[in-house]
Amino acid sequence: MGRGRVELKRIENKINRQVTFSKRRNGLLKKAYELSVLCDAEVALIIFSSRGKLYEFGSSGMIKRFKTLERYQRCCITPQDNSLARETQSWYQEVAKLKAKYEALQRTQRHLLGEDLGPLNVKELQNLEKQLEGALALARQRKNLVAKALSCLANSCFFMVWHERELGNINKQLKIKLEAEGQNPKTIQGLWSSGAAENSIFTLHPSHCDHEPVLQIGMIKRFKTLERYQRCCITPQDNSLARETQSWYQVVAKLKAKYEPLQRTQRHLLGEDLGPLNVKELQNLEKQLEGALALARQRKLLAHLGQQTQIMIEQMEDLSKKERELGDINKQLKIKLEAGQNLKTIQGLWSSGQLKTASLPILPIVIMNLFCK
C-alpha cells in the first residue's frame, strides 16, 4: 500500500503539531547537511519554532554563516533601496558641502566685522583693509544717493502741496465768478460728466474668465488617492529610508535658511546689493564698516610692530654673538701681545749681561711659561 498524502494545513492538535515539527525539522537539517556535502554548496538554514526557539545550520561555521546571510541580503536589495541609499549619500555630501561653506562664510564675516583677526598675517590684514575701505566708500556713496533722492522727493511733495493749494484757490475764484454770472457749478459739472461718458471709446464688458472648480477638485482628489496608494505600498524599510531622507531634507533646509541671510549680510559688508537698504540701514552698515576698518588697521599695526620687534630681537642676538666673538679674539690678541713684551724683556736682559750663565738651564722653562699664559 502506498503512503497516504498529507493535507497541507495547520495541525490543530498541539502534541501532533510538536511531533511533526520535530521530525520535519530534523529531516530538513539533514537534507541541508547532505546538500552542502554532496554538492559543495554554501547552505545556511534558520528555523524559528512557534515558541520562538531558534534552530540553525551553517555549512562552514558561524563566521561563514554570517557571510552567507550578508551575501543573501546583498542579493535581495532592490534597485529602489539602492537608489534610496544613493540619495541618502548625496544628501550627506550636500550637507557636508553646505556646512563647509557656512563655516567659511561665517569666518569671513567675522573678519569683515573686525573679529578673530589674530591668525591673520600682515598681507591678509592689508587685503582686508582694502576690502573694508572699498565697501565703506560704496556704502557712503549709496547713502548719499539715497539721501539726495529723498531730498528731491521731499521737494517734489512740497511743490505738489503748494500747487494743489494754488489750484484750490483758483477753483474757488472760478466758482465765485460763475455764481456771480448766475450759473450753477453743479449743473455744468453734470453736463461735463455726461458728455465725457458719451465720447468715451472704452466700454466695459463682463469678465469671461470664470474657472471650472469641478476639474480642479477632481484632480486634487486623484492626487490624494495616489498618495494613499503609495502610503499603503511602502514597506517598513522603505518608510524608514523615506523618514531618513525627510530628515536630511530638513537639515539641508535649515542650513540653507542660515546660509542665505549670512551670504546676504556678507554681500552688504562687501558693498554689494545695497539697493534695497534704506538710509538708516546704510548708516548702520557704515558704522559697522568704520568699526571693522579701525580694528583691522589696529591689528595690522600691531602685527607690523610685532614683525619689527622680532627683526630687532634677531639683530640684537646677532650683535651680541659678534660681541662675544670679538671679545674672545681680543683676549687671544692680548695674550699674544703680553707674550711678545715678555720676550723682548728677556732679550734686553740677555743683551745687557744681567742674566748669568748659571741661569741658562731654567731659561727655556721661563719662556714656555710666558707663552702658555
C-alpha positions in Angstrom: 0.0 0.0 0.0 1.2 3.4 -0.8 1.7 6.1 1.7 -1.2 8.5 2.1 -0.9 12.1 1.1 -0.9 14.6 4.0 -3.2 17.6 3.6 -1.2 20.8 3.9 -3.0 22.7 6.6 -2.3 23.7 10.2 -2.4 20.8 12.6 -4.9 21.6 15.3 -3.6 19.0 17.9 -0.8 20.6 19.8 1.1 17.4 20.6 0.8 16.1 17.0 2.0 19.5 15.7 5.0 19.4 18.0 6.0 15.9 16.9 5.6 16.8 13.2 7.7 19.9 13.7 10.5 17.9 15.4 10.5 15.2 12.7 10.4 17.6 9.8 12.9 19.9 11.4 15.4 17.1 11.8 14.8 15.9 8.2 15.3 19.5 6.9 18.6 19.9 8.8 19.7 16.5 7.5 18.9 17.5 3.9 20.7 20.8 4.3 23.8 19.0 5.6 23.7 16.4 2.7 23.3 19.2 0.2 26.3 21.1 1.5 28.5 17.9 1.5 27.4 16.3 -1.8 27.1 19.4 -3.9 29.8 21.6 -2.2 27.0 24.2 -1.7 27.0 27.2 0.7 24.0 26.5 2.9 22.6 28.5 5.8 19.4 27.3 7.5 17.4 29.2 10.1 14.2 27.9 11.8 12.1 29.5 14.5 9.5 27.4 16.3 6.1 28.7 17.2 7.5 29.4 20.7 10.4 31.4 19.2 13.1 28.9 19.7 16.0 29.1 17.2 17.3 26.1 15.2 20.1 26.8 12.7 22.6 25.1 10.4 25.6 26.5 8.6 27.9 24.7 6.2 31.1 26.1 7.5 30.8 27.5 11.0 29.4 30.7 12.5 31.6 33.2 10.5 30.7 31.5 7.3 27.1 31.6 8.2 27.1 35.3 8.8 28.9 35.8 5.4 26.2 33.8 3.7 23.5 35.9 5.3 25.3 39.1 4.2 25.5 37.7 0.7 21.8 36.9 0.8 21.0 40.4 2.0 23.1 41.9 -0.8 21.3 39.8 -3.4 17.9 40.7 -2.0 18.4 44.5 -2.1 16.0 46.0 -4.7 17.0 48.8 -7.1 14.7 51.1 -5.2 16.6 50.5 -2.0 19.9 51.1 -3.8 18.6 54.3 -5.3 17.4 55.5 -1.8 20.9 54.7 -0.4 22.5 56.7 -3.2 20.1 59.5 -2.5 21.0 59.4 1.2 24.6 59.6 0.3 24.0 62.5 -2.0 22.1 64.3 0.9 25.0 63.6 3.2 27.5 65.1 0.7 25.3 68.2 0.2 25.0 68.7 3.9 28.8 68.4 4.3 29.4 71.0 1.5 26.8 73.4 3.0 28.4 73.1 6.4 31.9 73.8 4.9 30.5 76.8 3.0 28.6 78.1 6.0 31.7 77.9 8.3 33.9 79.6 5.7 31.3 82.3 5.2 30.9 82.8 9.0 34.7 83.1 9.4 34.9 85.6 6.6 32.1 87.7 8.0 33.8 87.7 11.5 36.9 89.1 9.8 34.8 91.7 7.9 33.3 92.7 11.3 36.8 93.1 12.9 36.6 89.9 14.9 39.1 86.9 15.2 41.9 88.8 13.4 44.6 87.1 15.4 45.5 84.3 12.9 45.8 86.8 10.0 49.3 88.0 8.9 50.2 91.5 7.7 49.4 90.7 4.0 46.0 89.3 4.8 45.2 92.3 7.0 46.2 94.6 4.2 43.8 92.9 1.8 41.1 93.0 4.5 41.7 96.7 5.0 41.4 97.4 1.2 38.1 95.4 1.1 36.7 97.4 4.0 37.8 100.7 2.5 36.1 99.9 -0.8 32.9 98.7 0.9 32.9 101.8 3.1 33.2 104.0 0.1 30.4 102.2 -1.7 28.1 102.4 1.4 28.8 106.1 1.8 28.1 106.7 -1.9 24.9 104.8 -1.8 23.8 106.6 1.4 24.4 110.0 -0.2 22.5 109.0 -3.3 19.5 107.8 -1.2 19.7 111.0 0.8 19.6 113.1 -2.3 16.8 111.1 -3.8 14.8 111.6 -0.5 15.6 115.3 -0.6 14.3 115.6 -4.2 11.2 113.6 -3.3 10.5 115.9 -0.3 10.9 119.0 -2.5 8.6 117.5 -5.1 6.0 116.7 -2.4 6.3 120.3 -1.1 5.8 121.7 -4.6 2.8 119.4 -5.2 1.2 120.6 -2.0 1.8 124.2 -2.9 0.4 123.6 -6.4 -2.7 121.9 -5.0 -3.3 124.9 -2.8 -2.9 127.2 -5.7 -5.4 125.2 -7.8 -7.8 125.2 -4.9 -7.7 129.0 -4.7 -8.2 129.3 -8.5 -11.2 126.9 -8.2 -12.7 129.0 -5.5 -12.3 132.1 -7.6 -13.9 130.5 -10.6 -16.9 129.3 -8.5 -17.4 132.8 -7.2 -17.3 134.2 -10.8 -19.8 131.6 -12.0 -22.2 132.3 -9.1 -21.9 136.0 -9.9 -22.9 135.3 -13.5 -25.9 133.3 -12.4 -24.8 129.8 -13.5 -24.9 126.7 -11.2 -21.5 124.9 -11.0 -23.1 121.5 -10.3 -25.2 121.7 -13.5 -22.1 122.4 -15.5 -20.2 119.6 -13.8 -23.1 117.1 -14.7 -23.1 118.2 -18.3 -19.4 117.7 -18.5 -19.7 114.2 -17.0 -22.4 113.1 -19.4 -20.5 114.4 -22.4 -17.4 112.7 -21.3 -19.3 109.4 -20.9 -20.8 109.7 -24.5 -17.5 110.5 -26.1 -15.6 107.7 -24.3 -14.3 104.9 -26.7 -13.8 102.4 -23.9 -16.6 100.1 -23.0 -16.8 97.7 -20.1 -17.5 94.0 -20.7 -18.2 91.3 -18.2 -15.3 89.0 -17.5 -15.5 85.6 -19.1 -12.5 84.2 -17.1 -14.6 82.0 -14.8 -12.8 78.9 -13.7 -14.2 75.4 -13.5 -13.8 74.2 -10.0 -15.1 70.7 -10.7 -12.0 69.8 -12.7 -9.6 71.1 -10.1 -11.4 69.3 -7.3 -11.3 66.0 -9.3 -7.5 66.5 -9.8 -6.9 67.1 -6.1 -8.9 64.0 -5.2 -6.9 62.0 -7.7 -3.6 63.1 -6.2 -4.9 62.3 -2.7 -5.8 58.8 -3.9 -2.3 58.3 -5.4 -0.7 59.4 -2.1 -2.9 57.0 -0.1 -1.9 54.2 -2.5 1.8 55.0 -2.1 1.5 55.0 1.7 -0.1 51.6 1.6 2.6 50.2 -0.7 5.6 51.5 1.3 7.3 48.7 3.3 8.7 49.4 6.8 12.3 49.6 5.4 11.3 52.0 2.7 9.4 54.0 5.3 12.5 54.3 7.4 14.5 55.3 4.4 11.9 57.9 3.5 11.9 59.3 7.0 15.7 59.5 6.8 15.5 61.3 3.5 13.0 63.7 5.0 15.3 64.3 8.0 18.2 65.1 5.6 15.9 67.4 3.6 15.1 69.3 6.8 18.8 69.6 7.8 19.6 71.0 4.3 16.6 73.4 4.5 17.8 74.6 8.0 21.4 75.1 6.7 20.1 77.0 3.7 17.9 79.2 5.9 21.0 80.1 7.9 23.4 80.3 4.9 21.3 82.7 2.7 20.9 85.6 5.3 24.6 85.3 6.2 25.5 85.4 2.5 23.3 88.5 2.0 24.9 90.2 5.0 28.4 89.5 3.7 27.5 91.0 0.3 26.3 94.1 2.1 29.6 94.2 4.1 31.5 94.0 0.8 29.5 96.9 -0.7 27.3 94.7 -2.9 23.5 94.6 -3.3 22.9 97.9 -1.4 19.8 98.8 -3.4 17.1 97.5 -1.1 18.7 99.2 2.0 17.2 102.4 3.4 19.1 105.4 4.9 19.0 104.0 8.4 20.3 100.6 7.4 23.0 102.2 5.3 24.0 104.3 8.3 24.3 101.2 10.5 26.3 99.5 7.8 28.6 102.5 7.6 29.2 102.4 11.4 29.9 98.7 11.2 32.4 99.1 8.4 34.1 102.0 10.2 34.5 100.0 13.4 35.8 97.0 11.5 38.2 99.1 9.5 39.6 100.7 12.7 40.0 97.3 14.3 41.7 95.9 11.1 44.1 98.9 11.0 44.9 98.5 14.7 45.6 94.8 14.3 47.7 95.4 11.2 49.8 98.0 13.1 50.3 95.5 16.0 51.3 92.8 13.6 53.7 95.2 11.8 55.2 96.2 15.2 55.5 92.5 16.1 57.4 91.8 13.0 59.7 94.8 13.5 60.2 93.8 17.1 61.1 90.2 16.0 63.6 91.6 13.5 65.2 93.9 16.1 65.5 90.9 18.6 67.2 88.8 15.9 69.6 91.7 15.1 70.4 92.2 18.8 71.1 88.4 19.1 73.4 88.6 16.1 75.2 91.7 17.6 75.6 90.0 21.0 77.0 86.9 19.3 79.5 89.1 17.3 80.4 90.9 20.5 81.3 87.6 22.2 83.4 86.5 19.2 85.2 89.8 19.2 85.8 89.5 23.0 87.4 86.1 22.5 89.6 87.4 19.7 90.6 90.3 21.8 91.6 88.0 24.7 93.8 85.9 22.3 95.4 89.0 20.9 96.1 90.3 24.4 97.8 87.1 25.4 100.0 87.1 22.3 100.9 90.8 23.0 101.9 90.1 26.6 104.0 87.1 25.5 105.8 89.3 22.9 106.5 92.0 25.5 108.0 89.5 28.0 110.2 88.0 25.3 111.6 91.4 24.4 112.3 92.0 28.2 114.3 88.8 28.3 116.2 89.7 25.2 117.1 93.1 26.7 118.3 91.5 29.9 120.4 89.0 28.0 122.0 91.6 25.8 122.8 93.8 28.8 124.5 90.9 30.5 122.3 90.8 33.6 121.4 87.1 33.0 124.3 84.9 34.1 125.4 81.6 32.7 124.0 79.7 35.7 120.5 80.8 34.8 120.7 79.3 31.3 119.2 75.9 32.2 116.0 77.5 33.5 115.6 80.0 30.6 113.5 77.7 28.4 111.2 77.0 31.2 110.6 80.7 31.8 110.0 81.2 28.1 107.5 78.4 28.0 105.6 79.8 31.0 105.4 83.1 29.3 103.9 81.7 26.1 101.4 79.5 27.9 99.7 82.2 29.8 
